[in-house]
């Protein structure tokens, strides 16, 4: 039987680093961890993209710590829930995925997760149990879903912040740039001449008061105004499904990002109702800038676990200075006292760039090697100081000499789609062998054994003609 480690310092270190909240409390969870009982903990990941990213890694590091302490850990792939899509903090409903898309996305997840978790137990003697929630959610009848829904009220669902945001008028304060919501009470629904329901509002004459800074402003002077957007019934069902995952697996602990708090607490309620059992919820901190903006695809700074060393290094260097301390805490194993010392030096006026470089090297070394981190730093300097292409870059082989530039950008991964490739070309962000190309219909011809594609300042790919 696996030995459960209950040392006070180990438990304290686990609960203190990278943890945002614990429900019902850190003290209660700490007591359970020190009891000697083997707990069952899980992390759920919806395969909405082909690569796990650094945000997943933060929560997986907490799961790995529980694994090393001797607790049973489960990595749950949300192959069923991914087809519906969690709204999280999005302003609109997520696009639903097909079963085929979901399976394609998660086909390499086990290999990627093994960069953090001891999947086969060879290092810890405590292997990871990998599950898929289609095993139980795919078998539920409509009657089962109705029964599950009876454990929640509409009012509970409307407590979720993004639902309230979508259903309300929103404005952005011109002073502090924070968002404010208009309560539904001042909105009125009427029927137009075509019989359609229309929401009217007195926002044109409204005076807003910012909840953040107290500033009063009018609709006319607001930085932004956003009208209400629909919330679909299937989005209400997502927290139920994620909550039922806990019941189906009969877990003691759920680990996840802080943005998943609502869904994880739904599972806690279901465990109480259906299993008469306590479930602990541990929310990991999110890596974000001082304004609360998370890493993401739209910001261009999302680091995937499959990124090449130079890509990782360059993306970290694009982070704001306010992300440096959290980056060390959440993404590295640098001791807390060393992080505190770096923060103190930056507060005293020392240039943050040196610490950001160290952070970039730590992250690259963690996912690749110390040697790869050194090369990535050298490539970064060559690229940004000397404006030269790096010595190493991803390579792709083609059979034909002539290709559409759009196709090569997609093939090389420099663009996720043809539409994105077209946009990048039109914006002047693409070069072929150092020459800018702005014609989206352009074709390339391989006159040499290879050519170099470049997107923006730091993304390169070598296209090699098969001999």
Secondary structure as UniProt FT lines:
FT   HELIX           8..16
FT   STRAND          19..23
FT   HELIX           26..33
FT   TURN            34..35
FT   STRAND          40..45
FT   HELIX           54..68
FT   TURN            69..70
FT   STRAND          72..77
FT   TURN            79..80
FT   HELIX           81..84
FT   TURN            88..89
FT   HELIX           99..105
FT   TURN            106..108
FT   HELIX           109..113
FT   TURN            114..116
FT   TURN            119..120
FT   TURN            122..124
FT   STRAND          129..132
FT   HELIX           134..137
FT   TURN            138..139
FT   HELIX           142..149
FT   TURN            150..151
FT   HELIX           154..158
FT   HELIX           161..167
FT   STRAND          169..172
FT   TURN            174..176
FT   STRAND          179..182
FT   HELIX           184..186
FT   STRAND          187..191
FT   TURN            193..194
FT   STRAND          197..201
FT   HELIX           203..205
FT   STRAND          207..209
FT   TURN            211..213
FT   STRAND          216..218
FT   TURN            219..221
FT   STRAND          224..226
FT   HELIX           233..249
FT   STRAND          253..257
FT   HELIX           258..260
FT   HELIX           261..270
FT   HELIX           271..275
FT   STRAND          280..284
FT   TURN            290..291
FT   TURN            297..300
FT   TURN            305..306
FT   HELIX           309..317
FT   HELIX           321..323
FT   HELIX           324..331
FT   HELIX           336..347
FT   TURN            348..349
FT   HELIX           352..367
FT   HELIX           370..385
FT   STRAND          394..398
FT   STRAND          402..404
FT   HELIX           405..412
FT   HELIX           418..426
FT   TURN            427..428
FT   STRAND          430..432
FT   TURN            433..434
FT   STRAND          435..436
FT   TURN            440..441
FT   STRAND          443..445
FT   STRAND          450..455
FT   TURN            456..458
FT   STRAND          459..465
//
